[in-house]
């Protein structure tokens, strides 16, 4: 039997979270951070899976999606390779940057864990049964370990994740607050982080943090995660706000097809979201980017 938490929607979802700006960013974790993760999962309406035999009943685009190993990701002894959509999107972006920096795959040791498969030392309020958390192997290379910890701490300060370095066995427990409404942007020739931030409405610091970028270097063809920034818990106010819409400001030479391809959507969805009857665009026009 699984616990199905009803989805909570609205302009502002108020959570009474005891999280302040003074909370240490040290990878140590705390009862407060565990409570924050759990209550966020409840607020997002995530399903907590109790039994391993029922996992596949919840594999669908609205609940759990499969995480597959690939060029940037290695799954090591992962019994249930599933997560909520936002967690998978976060992992894809982080692994791409990790591979670019370290030249090796990011190793995932756990994703979804039903409650009847949780280890004995797990906490009752773990968000692994909801598919909201990832366990990452601690890199053996000091260079890669330093980069990964610095990146995760930067993301924690941006309220994108909550991170704890566990000892037994050694790994990083990463609870992801980003949701599945986030989208992707494919870097084109002439793009810079500043122009992408300005055109999409995502703050530059947040664009860097969610993609694990410490400088300004990006490459043509690189896929950047564009966070729906309002869907995260705000530490100072203890609130969850709705996902902010991604926008694109039309440049000279842009076409609907190019824009749709860049953001991983379709021309038809672009037309529908913007009530665009024709293919004609004007320089400076602002288009709403929607995957729904």
Wavefront OBJ file of the C-alpha trace (Angstrom):
o trace
v 0.000 0.000 0.000
v 1.386 3.403 -0.946
v 0.823 6.817 0.558
v -0.582 9.153 -2.075
v -0.145 12.786 -1.051
v -2.657 15.068 -2.840
v -1.153 17.800 -4.983
v -1.235 21.273 -3.535
v -1.581 24.095 -6.034
v -2.044 27.861 -5.886
v -0.235 31.115 -6.362
v 1.665 30.696 -3.097
v 2.025 27.494 -1.058
v 2.897 28.503 2.481
v 5.118 26.047 4.323
v 6.061 26.699 7.923
v 9.699 25.696 7.597
v 12.259 26.456 10.259
v 14.944 27.343 7.766
v 16.947 30.543 8.052
v 19.750 32.183 6.153
v 22.039 31.399 9.066
v 21.819 27.638 8.451
v 25.335 26.363 7.781
v 26.305 25.392 4.274
v 28.608 22.570 5.327
v 27.294 19.290 3.806
v 26.585 18.079 7.348
v 22.797 18.069 7.139
v 20.478 18.402 10.134
v 17.034 17.370 11.428
v 15.826 20.734 10.138
v 17.004 20.033 6.595
v 15.412 16.564 6.652
v 12.118 18.086 7.770
v 12.378 20.726 5.052
v 12.897 18.074 2.361
v 9.967 16.002 3.578
v 7.536 18.903 3.841
v 8.548 20.162 0.409
v 7.796 16.728 -1.068
v 4.363 16.867 0.561
v 3.746 20.361 -0.786
v 4.697 19.274 -4.303
v 2.217 16.404 -4.104
v 4.831 13.697 -4.651
v 3.836 10.072 -4.121
v 5.721 8.118 -1.441
v 6.041 4.499 -2.556
v 5.788 1.966 0.241
v 6.320 -1.357 -1.545
v 8.931 -2.367 -4.105
v 6.388 -4.483 -5.981
v 4.251 -1.423 -6.700
v 6.963 0.833 -8.178
v 5.998 0.307 -11.823
v 2.429 1.367 -11.054
v 3.759 4.919 -10.678
v 6.086 5.096 -13.667
v 4.509 7.751 -15.881
v 5.341 11.362 -16.884
v 3.331 12.792 -13.975
v 4.944 10.715 -11.219
v 8.152 8.752 -11.785
v 10.376 8.731 -14.868
v 13.276 6.427 -15.731
v 16.881 7.545 -15.319
v 19.189 5.789 -17.769
v 22.995 5.542 -17.768
v 24.696 7.330 -20.609
v 27.666 9.381 -21.690
v 27.733 11.427 -18.480
v 25.967 9.192 -15.922
v 26.838 5.815 -14.409
v 24.335 3.911 -12.274
v 26.004 1.692 -9.689
v 23.836 -0.940 -7.956
v 20.705 1.170 -8.447
v 17.751 -1.174 -7.969
v 15.055 1.334 -8.922
v 16.321 3.752 -11.626
v 13.433 6.210 -11.294
v 12.953 9.759 -10.039
v 10.496 12.608 -10.343
v 10.989 14.650 -13.523
v 12.649 17.642 -11.868
v 15.206 15.443 -10.124
v 16.088 13.693 -13.374
v 16.461 17.032 -15.171
v 18.738 18.298 -12.413
v 20.863 15.137 -12.616
v 21.252 15.416 -16.392
v 22.491 19.001 -16.099
v 24.860 18.301 -13.197
v 26.341 15.194 -14.839
v 27.027 17.061 -18.078
v 28.992 19.747 -16.249
v 30.780 17.182 -14.062
v 31.862 15.202 -17.120
v 33.052 18.381 -18.836
v 35.136 19.365 -15.801
v 36.434 15.967 -14.675
v 36.428 13.847 -17.821
v 34.582 11.033 -16.059
v 31.008 9.986 -15.458
v 29.044 11.069 -12.404
v 28.234 7.931 -10.424
v 24.744 7.575 -8.956
v 24.360 4.956 -6.214
v 20.670 5.416 -5.380
v 17.521 7.062 -6.741
v 14.017 5.952 -5.805
v 13.939 3.634 -2.766
v 10.550 2.299 -1.658
v 10.013 2.362 2.075
v 10.346 -1.402 2.355
v 13.817 -1.170 0.755
v 15.199 1.638 2.890
v 18.403 0.779 4.847
v 18.158 0.433 8.605
v 19.975 3.699 9.235
v 17.587 5.755 7.073
v 15.349 8.399 8.624
v 11.554 8.060 8.697
v 11.095 11.245 6.664
v 13.487 10.328 3.868
v 12.402 11.600 0.438
v 13.995 8.669 -1.412
v 10.595 6.881 -1.489
v 9.220 9.922 -3.341
v 11.946 9.893 -6.019
v 13.081 13.374 -4.987
v 16.608 12.440 -3.872
v 19.835 11.217 -5.450
v 22.832 9.561 -3.809
v 26.140 10.371 -5.536
v 29.409 8.516 -5.043
v 32.193 10.632 -3.550
v 34.813 11.055 -6.314
v 38.226 9.547 -5.632
v 39.971 12.445 -7.379
v 40.535 15.450 -5.121
v 40.015 17.795 -8.075
v 36.630 16.266 -8.933
v 35.586 15.989 -5.292
v 36.375 19.673 -4.703
v 34.477 20.729 -7.829
v 31.437 18.634 -6.959
v 31.247 19.809 -3.347
v 31.721 23.445 -4.347
v 29.014 23.121 -6.994
v 26.542 21.384 -4.674
v 27.096 23.964 -1.933
v 26.560 26.771 -4.439
v 23.285 25.159 -5.496
v 22.262 24.719 -1.866
v 22.753 28.442 -1.271
v 20.481 29.062 -4.267
v 17.819 26.791 -2.682
v 18.040 24.379 -5.611
v 19.093 21.385 -3.503
v 19.696 20.255 0.063
v 22.954 18.298 0.420
v 24.403 16.028 3.097
v 27.667 14.115 2.913
v 26.998 10.716 4.463
v 29.698 8.448 5.896
v 28.216 4.953 5.758
v 28.699 4.279 2.926
v 30.436 7.470 1.752
v 28.133 9.425 -0.581
v 26.364 12.735 -1.093
v 22.645 12.699 -0.396
v 21.082 15.331 -2.656
v 17.421 16.303 -2.265
v 16.339 18.275 -5.333
v 13.851 21.134 -5.014
v 13.658 21.876 -8.765
v 10.468 20.633 -10.402
v 9.643 19.134 -13.764
v 8.509 22.437 -15.229
v 12.126 23.383 -15.824
v 13.198 23.396 -19.467
v 16.381 23.253 -21.531
v 18.143 25.736 -23.765
v 20.576 24.721 -26.509
v 23.469 27.145 -26.828
v 23.866 28.699 -30.300
v 26.772 30.551 -31.882
v 27.100 34.021 -30.370
v 25.283 33.159 -27.146
v 26.735 34.198 -23.808
v 25.467 33.429 -20.340
v 24.515 37.076 -19.900
v 22.463 37.239 -23.098
v 20.752 33.912 -22.311
v 19.896 35.167 -18.815
v 18.516 38.421 -20.219
v 16.472 36.744 -22.956
v 14.983 34.031 -20.755
v 14.439 36.028 -17.564
v 16.572 33.684 -15.438
v 18.990 35.545 -13.114
v 22.610 35.054 -14.197
v 23.748 33.753 -10.800
v 20.960 31.197 -10.770
v 21.699 30.131 -14.346
v 25.310 29.481 -13.332
v 24.358 27.659 -10.127
v 21.798 25.252 -11.556
v 24.163 24.278 -14.385
v 27.310 23.993 -12.270
v 29.092 26.778 -14.184
v 31.617 28.830 -12.197
v 32.778 31.170 -14.958
v 31.266 32.269 -18.246
v 32.476 29.557 -20.620
v 29.752 27.797 -22.625
v 29.933 25.829 -25.870
v 27.779 25.762 -28.995
v 25.371 22.831 -28.660
v 25.630 22.710 -24.869
v 22.271 22.155 -23.151
v 21.538 24.482 -20.244
v 18.843 23.869 -17.665
v 16.559 26.880 -17.331
v 15.098 26.653 -13.831
v 11.511 27.567 -13.148
v 12.836 29.588 -10.252
v 9.554 30.231 -8.441
v 8.936 26.524 -7.835
v 11.585 26.293 -5.145
v 11.396 26.733 -1.393
v 12.600 30.183 -0.357
v 14.682 29.854 2.777
v 14.059 33.350 4.099
v 10.267 33.284 3.787
v 9.543 29.574 4.156
v 7.258 29.641 1.106
v 6.889 27.686 -2.091
v 5.906 29.815 -5.052
v 4.773 28.713 -8.491
v 7.122 28.157 -11.423
v 7.934 31.338 -13.262
v 7.396 31.259 -17.010
v 10.391 31.112 -19.337
v 10.443 33.744 -22.087
v 12.504 34.344 -25.222
v 13.180 37.724 -26.803
v 13.310 37.419 -30.587
v 16.610 38.361 -32.260
v 17.243 39.148 -35.897
v 17.154 35.927 -37.920
v 15.167 33.917 -35.369
v 12.445 31.603 -36.658
v 9.778 29.676 -34.758
v 11.460 26.408 -35.715
v 14.864 27.554 -34.420
v 13.374 28.808 -31.155
v 11.333 25.634 -30.619
v 14.392 23.474 -31.289
v 16.518 25.554 -28.947
v 14.129 25.113 -26.019
v 13.171 21.505 -26.692
v 9.541 22.273 -27.509
v 7.505 22.294 -30.738
v 6.427 24.997 -33.164
v 2.798 24.089 -32.504
v 3.214 24.626 -28.743
v 4.960 27.940 -29.367
v 2.106 29.082 -31.577
v -0.499 27.966 -29.054
v 1.230 29.585 -26.054
v 1.645 32.887 -27.883
v -1.503 32.884 -30.016
v 0.809 33.087 -32.996
v -1.191 32.401 -36.164
v 1.689 32.867 -38.625
v 5.438 32.263 -38.780
v 6.209 35.985 -38.872
v 8.251 37.281 -35.926
v 9.404 40.770 -34.992
v 12.797 41.602 -33.476
v 12.270 42.327 -29.782
v 9.060 40.305 -29.586
v 8.813 38.292 -26.365
v 7.596 34.706 -26.688
v 6.348 32.529 -23.853
v 8.059 29.131 -23.729
v 5.786 26.374 -22.523
v 6.151 22.594 -22.534
v 2.596 22.011 -21.443
l 1 2 3 4 5 6 7 8 9 10 11 12 13 14 15 16 17 18 19 20 21 22 23 24 25 26 27 28 29 30 31 32 33 34 35 36 37 38 39 40 41 42 43 44 45 46 47 48 49 50 51 52 53 54 55 56 57 58 59 60 61 62 63 64 65 66 67 68 69 70 71 72 73 74 75 76 77 78 79 80 81 82 83 84 85 86 87 88 89 90 91 92 93 94 95 96 97 98 99 100 101 102 103 104 105 106 107 108 109 110 111 112 113 114 115 116 117 118 119 120 121 122 123 124 125 126 127 128 129 130 131 132 133 134 135 136 137 138 139 140 141 142 143 144 145 146 147 148 149 150 151 152 153 154 155 156 157 158 159 160 161 162 163 164 165 166 167 168 169 170 171 172 173 174 175 176 177 178 179 180 181 182 183 184 185 186 187 188 189 190 191 192 193 194 195 196 197 198 199 200 201 202 203 204 205 206 207 208 209 210 211 212 213 214 215 216 217 218 219 220 221 222 223 224 225 226 227 228 229 230 231 232 233 234 235 236 237 238 239 240 241 242 243 244 245 246 247 248 249 250 251 252 253 254 255 256 257 258 259 260 261 262 263 264 265 266 267 268 269 270 271 272 273 274 275 276 277 278 279 280 281 282 283 284 285 286 287 288 289 290 291 292
